Every structure is written in C-alpha cells, then in structure tokens.
Amino acid sequence: MQTHSPHDRVPSLVLCCVQKLAQTLVKYGPKKVRLAQLSLLPRCALEDLLDILVARNALNDNVLPHVLTRQTQRLCLEGSSQLRRCLLNTIGRSCPNLRVLDVRGCQQVDNRIVRDVLQHCELLICLRLEGCPRISDTAFAPALWKPPLAGLLGLEELSIGKCGQVTAEGLLGYVMKGAPMLRTLDVACCRLMITDEVAGELLFNFGLCSLDLSFSQ
C-alpha cells in the first residue's frame, strides 16, 4: 500500500486556509483581516488567494496593494475592471519577478501600465492583453535610441486580440523584433492590423508555434 509523508498533505491544508481567508476577506474585509500581513504569505498561497478573489469578483483596491510583492510570479486579474488604474500602474515596480500577467478584459489597462511592466519585469514570459482597447503601439515601443524593452526579450506568449489600436507597424516593428522568443501569438479580431502581407510574415518568418488570426481577415 502506498504511503504518503506529512509533506504530501501540506498543499491541500494551505489551500483550505487560503479559501477560509478568502471567505473572511469577502465577508468582512479589513475589519477582520490585517491586510498588511497578506504580503507575508508564501508566494503560492498569495497567488491562490488572488485567483479566488478574482473568480468571485471580490478583489478590490484595498487588497491589491498588499498582494503585489517582489515574490509574485503570476498575476491573473482577468475581468477585474473595478481596479483603479493608479494601483495597476504599480505592478511593474512592485513585482519585478513577474512571469505571467493576465489582464484580459480589463478595459482600464493602458499603455503606461503595460510599458512599466515590460520595463521592470525582465523574467516575463506570458502577457495576456486581450480585450484591452486602450493598448496601442506605444505600450511596446522602446525609448528613442534605446534597445527593446527588457520584458519583451524572454516573452513566449502574447495575446493582443481585440486591441484595435495596435497597428501592423507596431506589431512587426516593436513586438516581433523585440520578442525573439515569442512562440504563441493571439491577434484575433484585429482586422485593421492583419493584412495578407502581415499574416504571411507572421506565418513564415518568426518561428511561431501557435498563431490565432480568428476574425482578423
């Protein structure tokens, strides 16, 4: 019979504690939870807590500043349109070790937020911006006479579907040239960006493993 060490049970125990903490936060907020102590949670527990709060649409401006830490590697905020832009502006500097950022459907996300992340998060491998209509070429453009943004260099996955302000010039000139490791690209619903010529470039010249051109031609 297979036996399990005590350590095998720790993740489920931590998850139970995180779920209880999330319930308390949703019900009582700072009345019963010392928000300043949240940053002391282990990284995986903190990321799980964020996932639960986002899924319940319960992440708010009071909690977010306390869960943006140097240890954060995965930040999934999909659909969290209630978060103020001024707080999202701190993600890049607060989370320099960020590897995954998902802000799909966050219509308040703008160029400054994305650019700041790309400047300060050198380990970034996944950036999901689908449904962020404020994003344009400027988010990916390096400063004059400067090399590509550091966060682009190791980027492997990018989603800019429904980002109607990104142009073909920005995609090819800033994103594709600045992100040599990119293997997965989503440009769905970008009719103005994707011409036959651009589609050919993406299909044959950049070594992509996955390319979503749905409703873009």
LORO-433030 format. One record per residue (C-alpha): x negated, y negated, z negated; residue in three letters; residue number from 1. Coordinates in nm, 4 decimals. Example, Ala and Ser with C-alpha at 12.3 -4.5 7.8 and 13.67 -1.06 7.14 Angstrom:
BEGIN
SITE	u	v	w	resn	resi
SITE	-1.2300	0.4500	-0.7800	ALA	1
SITE	-1.3670	0.1060	-0.7140	SER	2
This chain:
BEGIN
SITE	u	v	w	resn	resi
SITE	0.0000	0.0000	0.0000	MET	1
SITE	-0.1317	-0.3430	0.0922	GLN	2
SITE	-0.2047	-0.5738	-0.1966	THR	3
SITE	-0.2272	-0.9498	-0.1985	HIS	4
SITE	-0.4568	-1.1675	-0.4023	SER	5
SITE	-0.3132	-1.4603	-0.6031	PRO	6
SITE	-0.4549	-1.6972	-0.3426	HIS	7
SITE	-0.2262	-1.5475	-0.0773	ASP	8
SITE	0.0726	-1.6875	-0.2671	ARG	9
SITE	-0.0612	-2.0400	-0.3113	VAL	10
SITE	0.0616	-2.1893	0.0203	PRO	11
SITE	0.4228	-2.0863	-0.0446	SER	12
SITE	0.4009	-2.2203	-0.4000	LEU	13
SITE	0.2623	-2.5510	-0.2743	VAL	14
SITE	0.5370	-2.5697	-0.0128	LEU	15
SITE	0.8030	-2.5172	-0.2802	CYS	16
SITE	0.6524	-2.8007	-0.4822	CYS	17
SITE	0.6380	-3.0244	-0.1765	VAL	18
SITE	1.0017	-2.9516	-0.0945	GLN	19
SITE	1.1025	-3.0368	-0.4509	LYS	20
SITE	0.9010	-3.3580	-0.4335	LEU	21
SITE	1.0702	-3.4489	-0.1059	ALA	22
SITE	1.4135	-3.3908	-0.2580	GLN	23
SITE	1.3263	-3.6170	-0.5506	THR	24
SITE	1.1960	-3.8874	-0.3179	LEU	25
SITE	1.5083	-3.8752	-0.1047	VAL	26
SITE	1.7413	-3.8866	-0.4046	LYS	27
SITE	1.5638	-4.1218	-0.6441	TYR	28
SITE	1.2774	-4.2905	-0.4583	GLY	29
SITE	1.0204	-4.4767	-0.6716	PRO	30
SITE	1.2440	-4.4538	-0.9784	LYS	31
SITE	1.1180	-4.1015	-1.0494	LYS	32
SITE	0.8106	-4.0684	-0.8249	VAL	33
SITE	0.4901	-4.2631	-0.8698	ARG	34
SITE	0.4279	-4.3459	-0.5071	LEU	35
SITE	0.0663	-4.4455	-0.5704	ALA	36
SITE	-0.0050	-4.0860	-0.6735	GLN	37
SITE	0.1032	-3.9401	-0.3391	LEU	38
SITE	-0.2379	-4.0052	-0.1844	SER	39
SITE	-0.3890	-3.7618	-0.4377	LEU	40
SITE	-0.2028	-3.4662	-0.2874	LEU	41
SITE	-0.4045	-3.2137	-0.0828	PRO	42
SITE	-0.4064	-3.3008	0.2879	ARG	43
SITE	-0.1844	-3.0117	0.3978	CYS	44
SITE	0.0678	-3.0844	0.1227	ALA	45
SITE	0.0808	-3.4516	0.2181	LEU	46
SITE	0.1326	-3.3696	0.5855	GLU	47
SITE	0.4076	-3.1183	0.4970	ASP	48
SITE	0.5760	-3.3828	0.2814	LEU	49
SITE	0.5737	-3.6242	0.5748	LEU	50
SITE	0.7238	-3.3599	0.8036	ASP	51
SITE	1.0114	-3.3012	0.5620	ILE	52
SITE	1.0828	-3.6711	0.5121	LEU	53
SITE	1.0755	-3.7393	0.8869	VAL	54
SITE	1.3061	-3.4431	0.9567	ALA	55
SITE	1.5542	-3.5848	0.7050	ARG	56
SITE	1.5141	-3.9386	0.8389	ASN	57
SITE	1.4062	-4.0347	0.4872	ALA	58
SITE	1.0587	-4.1771	0.5478	LEU	59
SITE	1.0615	-4.5467	0.4659	ASN	60
SITE	0.8357	-4.8482	0.4302	ASP	61
SITE	0.7885	-4.7863	0.0573	ASN	62
SITE	0.6467	-4.4362	0.1049	VAL	63
SITE	0.4446	-4.4709	0.4260	LEU	64
SITE	0.1550	-4.6863	0.2923	PRO	65
SITE	0.0827	-4.4245	0.0259	HIS	66
SITE	0.0580	-4.1309	0.2663	VAL	67
SITE	-0.1787	-4.2948	0.5155	LEU	68
SITE	-0.5175	-4.1776	0.3868	THR	69
SITE	-0.8669	-4.1070	0.5130	ARG	70
SITE	-0.7943	-3.7343	0.4829	GLN	71
SITE	-0.4873	-3.7472	0.7094	THR	72
SITE	-0.5416	-3.5481	1.0288	GLN	73
SITE	-0.1861	-3.5033	1.1552	ARG	74
SITE	0.0754	-3.7794	1.1542	LEU	75
SITE	0.4106	-3.6860	1.3079	CYS	76
SITE	0.6580	-3.9749	1.2966	LEU	77
SITE	0.8832	-3.8782	1.5882	GLU	78
SITE	1.2053	-4.0796	1.5854	GLY	79
SITE	1.1094	-4.2917	1.2821	SER	80
SITE	1.2324	-4.6146	1.4380	SER	81
SITE	1.3149	-4.7593	1.0965	GLN	82
SITE	0.9475	-4.8106	1.0040	LEU	83
SITE	0.8231	-5.1668	1.0303	ARG	84
SITE	0.5616	-5.2453	1.2906	ARG	85
SITE	0.3347	-5.4202	1.0392	CYS	86
SITE	0.2918	-5.0917	0.8498	LEU	87
SITE	0.2312	-4.8887	1.1641	LEU	88
SITE	-0.0429	-5.1376	1.2506	ASN	89
SITE	-0.2471	-4.9960	0.9598	THR	90
SITE	-0.2582	-4.6363	1.0859	ILE	91
SITE	-0.5857	-4.6662	1.2774	GLY	92
SITE	-0.7866	-4.8186	0.9929	ARG	93
SITE	-0.6210	-4.6137	0.7171	SER	94
SITE	-0.6565	-4.2752	0.8924	CYS	95
SITE	-0.9966	-4.2695	1.0681	PRO	96
SITE	-0.9995	-3.8880	1.0751	ASN	97
SITE	-0.6655	-3.8627	1.2525	LEU	98
SITE	-0.6500	-3.5884	1.5153	ARG	99
SITE	-0.2795	-3.5831	1.6064	VAL	100
SITE	-0.0446	-3.8819	1.6287	LEU	101
SITE	0.3161	-3.8291	1.7343	ASP	102
SITE	0.5334	-4.1422	1.7563	VAL	103
SITE	0.7715	-4.0238	2.0256	ARG	104
SITE	1.0930	-4.2219	2.0312	GLY	105
SITE	0.9573	-4.4962	1.8034	CYS	106
SITE	1.0599	-4.7933	2.0128	GLN	107
SITE	0.8880	-5.0398	1.7802	GLN	108
SITE	0.5433	-4.8956	1.8593	VAL	109
SITE	0.3476	-5.1429	2.0701	ASP	110
SITE	0.0075	-5.1848	2.2352	ASN	111
SITE	-0.1606	-5.3162	1.9223	ARG	112
SITE	-0.0713	-5.0069	1.7199	ILE	113
SITE	-0.1939	-4.7631	1.9855	VAL	114
SITE	-0.5059	-4.9613	2.0672	ARG	115
SITE	-0.6016	-4.9812	1.6991	ASP	116
SITE	-0.5681	-4.6034	1.6683	VAL	117
SITE	-0.7813	-4.5496	1.9792	LEU	118
SITE	-1.0458	-4.7865	1.8446	GLN	119
SITE	-1.0806	-4.6309	1.5000	HIS	120
SITE	-0.9811	-4.2625	1.5343	CYS	121
SITE	-1.2754	-4.1032	1.7138	GLU	122
SITE	-1.1541	-3.7477	1.6418	LEU	123
SITE	-0.8155	-3.7951	1.8101	LEU	124
SITE	-0.7183	-3.5026	2.0340	ILE	125
SITE	-0.3406	-3.5477	2.0743	CYS	126
SITE	-0.1401	-3.8666	2.1308	LEU	127
SITE	0.2341	-3.8494	2.1948	ARG	128
SITE	0.3955	-4.1768	2.3009	LEU	129
SITE	0.6946	-4.0530	2.4992	GLU	130
SITE	0.9847	-4.2955	2.4751	GLY	131
SITE	0.7804	-4.5939	2.3522	CYS	132
SITE	0.8849	-4.8592	2.6066	PRO	133
SITE	0.6585	-5.1337	2.4696	ARG	134
SITE	0.3436	-4.9454	2.5712	ILE	135
SITE	0.1581	-5.0819	2.8738	SER	136
SITE	-0.1891	-5.0598	3.0297	ASP	137
SITE	-0.3259	-5.2872	2.7567	THR	138
SITE	-0.2988	-5.0084	2.4990	ALA	139
SITE	-0.5701	-4.8106	2.6806	PHE	140
SITE	-0.7879	-5.0893	2.8194	ALA	141
SITE	-1.1372	-5.1388	2.6717	PRO	142
SITE	-1.2548	-5.4868	2.5847	ALA	143
SITE	-1.4348	-5.6746	2.8603	LEU	144
SITE	-1.7716	-5.5135	2.9405	TRP	145
SITE	-1.7152	-5.2534	2.6682	LYS	146
SITE	-1.7149	-4.8708	2.7004	PRO	147
SITE	-1.3853	-4.6751	2.6862	PRO	148
SITE	-1.2022	-4.6704	2.3553	LEU	149
SITE	-1.3549	-4.4134	2.1184	ALA	150
SITE	-1.0248	-4.2323	2.0628	GLY	151
SITE	-0.9929	-4.1551	2.4336	LEU	152
SITE	-1.3236	-3.9714	2.4607	LEU	153
SITE	-1.2077	-3.6497	2.2921	GLY	154
SITE	-0.8384	-3.6756	2.3792	LEU	155
SITE	-0.6982	-3.3467	2.5118	GLU	156
SITE	-0.3233	-3.4160	2.5205	GLU	157
SITE	-0.1356	-3.7349	2.6105	LEU	158
SITE	0.2353	-3.7954	2.6504	SER	159
SITE	0.3438	-4.1269	2.8038	ILE	160
SITE	0.6741	-4.0135	2.9539	GLY	161
SITE	0.9354	-4.2927	2.9705	LYS	162
SITE	0.6638	-4.5554	2.9110	CYS	163
SITE	0.7766	-4.7643	3.2042	GLY	164
SITE	0.5228	-5.0441	3.1638	GLN	165
SITE	0.2178	-4.8226	3.2220	VAL	166
SITE	0.1069	-4.8646	3.5838	THR	167
SITE	-0.0790	-4.6354	3.8219	ALA	168
SITE	-0.3842	-4.8593	3.7851	GLU	169
SITE	-0.3758	-4.8273	3.4085	GLY	170
SITE	-0.3249	-4.4519	3.4212	LEU	171
SITE	-0.6080	-4.3827	3.6650	LEU	172
SITE	-0.8421	-4.6651	3.5703	GLY	173
SITE	-0.8186	-4.6615	3.1908	TYR	174
SITE	-0.6662	-4.3318	3.0778	VAL	175
SITE	-0.8065	-4.0772	3.3228	MET	176
SITE	-1.1514	-4.2343	3.3445	LYS	177
SITE	-1.1680	-4.2966	2.9720	GLY	178
SITE	-1.0481	-3.9499	2.8633	ALA	179
SITE	-1.2748	-3.6905	3.0294	PRO	180
SITE	-1.1491	-3.4080	2.8026	MET	181
SITE	-0.7803	-3.4598	2.8861	LEU	182
SITE	-0.6108	-3.1321	2.9791	ARG	183
SITE	-0.2406	-3.1922	2.9123	THR	184
SITE	-0.0597	-3.4972	3.0517	LEU	185
SITE	0.3110	-3.5840	3.0387	ASP	186
SITE	0.4210	-3.8664	3.2698	VAL	187
SITE	0.7841	-3.7617	3.3045	ALA	188
SITE	1.0374	-4.0272	3.4060	CYS	189
SITE	0.7689	-4.2691	3.5296	CYS	190
SITE	0.8883	-4.3349	3.8846	ARG	191
SITE	0.7080	-4.6677	3.9241	LEU	192
SITE	0.3763	-4.5183	3.8140	MET	193
SITE	0.3721	-4.1901	4.0054	ILE	194
SITE	0.3400	-4.2271	4.3825	THR	195
SITE	0.2495	-3.9373	4.6109	ASP	196
SITE	-0.1099	-4.0595	4.6103	GLU	197
SITE	-0.1269	-4.0787	4.2312	VAL	198
SITE	0.0329	-3.7348	4.1973	ALA	199
SITE	-0.2304	-3.5911	4.4319	GLY	200
SITE	-0.5087	-3.7500	4.2291	GLU	201
SITE	-0.3719	-3.6039	3.9057	LEU	202
SITE	-0.3165	-3.2593	4.0525	LEU	203
SITE	-0.6555	-3.2110	4.2141	PHE	204
SITE	-0.9179	-3.4498	4.0756	ASN	205
SITE	-0.9086	-3.4408	3.6953	PHE	206
SITE	-0.9064	-3.0754	3.5874	GLY	207
SITE	-0.5684	-3.0902	3.4135	LEU	208
SITE	-0.4255	-2.7614	3.2855	CYS	209
SITE	-0.0737	-2.8958	3.2347	SER	210
SITE	0.0917	-3.1877	3.4143	LEU	211
SITE	0.4551	-3.2907	3.3700	ASP	212
SITE	0.5816	-3.5038	3.6585	LEU	213
SITE	0.9522	-3.4419	3.5924	SER	214
SITE	1.1800	-3.7123	3.7333	PHE	215
SITE	0.8794	-3.9177	3.8397	SER	216
SITE	0.9056	-3.8660	4.2151	GLN	217
